[in-house]
């Protein structure tokens, strides 16, 4: 299968349809989920989707290693390539890797200024990101000023930024306090929940849209690739 058809079948296309266009450039999005449900896999999936569309990704992890994240990308990419019978999977993998950057920080060391410095370095090297994924918001304790700085950076870059946040349990009844305190800075809030043998996405916030709908996106719990829609 050609890459454009693989990309057209991505869960992100269904997500964009359900959210009336998706996150959008210059905006911050947050995925809320319980421990071990797949927040990191979601971010990897978002990153791969952007890479397959020709974008450039800066993937930031807190208290993990670069090698661990690279292996995670490889696992999800291999599953995607096998399930879709992707043509030229080897050369495509090499090509998208050239547009992906991974940076790891200790929780205590990460802030908006560090992210801006990383973006500057990558941009000067010809890898200006169109998407930034930050894995570990629940542990980083980023405050309002930092998030406002990240949002300003996203708008300057015309990039999308996705974070993760941990809920107390597997089912999310509402927006967690760690997110609600800065909700006005965030455009899209999603939750990832277990339903039987699948994981499903649900919108808690969709820009200014007050009529939230079930996204009807079922995902494989191991790779977060599409199971049903």
N, C-alpha and C positions, 0 to 999 in steps of 0.2 A: 504494500500500500504506500502511496506517495505521502510525504510529510504533510502536505496541505490537507489531505483527507484525514490523517491521524489527528491533526490539530482541530479540525472541524468537529470531531467526535469527542473532544476533551470535555470532562465535567465542567470546566471553566466556561464553556459556551452556554451550558444550561444555567450555570450560576449567573452569568451576565444577563441572560434572558429573564430569569427570575427576579433579578435586582434592577430590571429596567436599564441595563447598560453596564452593570458591574461596578467596580470600585471607582474607576476614573482617575486620570492623571492629577497629581497634586494632592491626593487624598490619602488618609490613613484608614486602614481596615484592621480589625482585630478578630481573631478566631478564639472563641472560648470553649474549653473542653476539659473534662476530667483527666486525671493523671493516667498516662499510658494509652489514651484513646486515639492518638494520631495527629497531634498538633504539628509535630515536626514533619511528618509525612505530608500533611496538607501544604506546608510552606515549600517543601521540595517539589510537590506537584505544581504549585503556582509558579515556582521558578522554572521548571522544565517547560511549562506551557509558554512562558514568555520567551524562553530561549528558542523553542521551536517556531515561534512567530518572528524570529529575527532580532529580538531584543537583547539587552545586556543586563545581567543580574549581579547584584552584590548581596551575598547571603552572609548574614552576621549571626554568630552563635555565642551564647554566654555559657561559660563553664563546660564546654565541649571542645573536642579537637577538630582541626580542619580535616584530618583523615577520616574521622567518623562521619562527618557531613558528606565528604566526597563519596564514601562507600554507600551512603544512603541514596545519593543521587544515582549512583551506578545501579543499585538494586531496583529502584523504581523505573529507571530508563530501560533496563533489560526486560522487566516485566511488560512495559509498554511496547517495546519493540517486538517481543515475542507474541503478545496477544493481538497486535494489529498487523503482524507480518510486514513491518516497516522496511521499505526498500533502502538499500545502502545504509544499514544501521550502524556499521562501523565508522564510515566516513562522517555520518551525521553526528555521531557521538563526539568525534574529535572536533568537529566544527563548533558544536554548541559549547563544548568545554572551553574553547578559546574566548567565549564571551561570558563566562561565569567566573566570578571572584568570590572566595570564601575568606572571611576574617573571623577570628576567634578572640574573645575578650574574657577576662574575669568579670564576674558580676559587679564587683566593687569599682572596677576601672571604666565601665562603660557609661557614656553620656552622649548627649547630642553633639557636643564639640568633637568627641572622638569619631563619631560617625561622619561629621562634616570633613574632618581631616582625611578619613579613609576615602570618601567620595572624591575629594580633591586629588589625592594621589592616583586613584584609578582613572579619573577623567584626564589627568595629564598624561597618563600612559595609553590613552586612547580607548578606555573602557568606561565611558560615562554611563552610569546605570540608568536603565529605564524602569527597573523594578528593584526595590530593596526589601529583603525579608529579614526580620529580626526575631530570632527564636529565643524566648526566655523572658518576656515582659513580666511574667508572674514573679520572677525572682529578682529582677533588676531594680524594682522600686523607682522607676523613672517618674519624676514629678511633672507638674504642669509646665514648668518652664522648659524642661527638656523635650517634652512632647510637642510643645509649641515650636521649639527649634527644629525638630524633625519635620513637622508639617511645613514650616517655611522652606526647609531644604527640599522637600518633595515638590513644592510649588515652583521653586527655582529651577529644579531639574526637569520639570514636567514628567515626574515619575510617580509610580504607585508605591506605597509602603504598607507592608503587612506585618503585624505583630501577632503574638499568641498570648493568651492569658489563661491561667488555670482556674477551673471552678472547684467547688468543694466536693461535688459528687459527680456521678456520670450523667445525671439528668440536670439540666440547667433551667431553673424556674424564672430567672430574670437576669438582668445585667449585674455581674458581680461588683461589689463596692470598689475594687481596685480599678475598674473600668468606668463605672458610673461617675466617679469623681472628676473624670476628664472627658466625659461623653461628648461634650460640645466640640471637642477637637477631632473627634472620630466620625467618619462618614458612614462606615458600614461595620456592623457587629454581627458575626455569625456564631452559631454554636454547632458543635459536632457531637452527636449522641448515638449510642448503641441501640439498635432495634433488631433483635434477633441476631442473625448472622451478618448483618450489614451495619454500616454507619450512615447516618443521614445528616444532611445540613439543614439548619433552620435559621432564618433571619431574625435577629433581635432588634436590628436597626438598619434601615435602608434609606440613607440620606435623609430627606425631609418627608419621605413617604410614610404616612401613618397606617396604611393598609398593608400589613405584612402578610405574605402568603407562604405556605409550605413550598420549599424549593423542589420537592420530589426528586432529589438526587440521592441514589443509593450508591455507596462506595465500598470497595473491597477493604476490609480492615487492615490488611497487611500492606498494601501499596497505595490505598486511597484512589485507585483507578475506578472508572465507572462500572457499576454492576447493572443499574437500571435507571430509567428516568420516567 
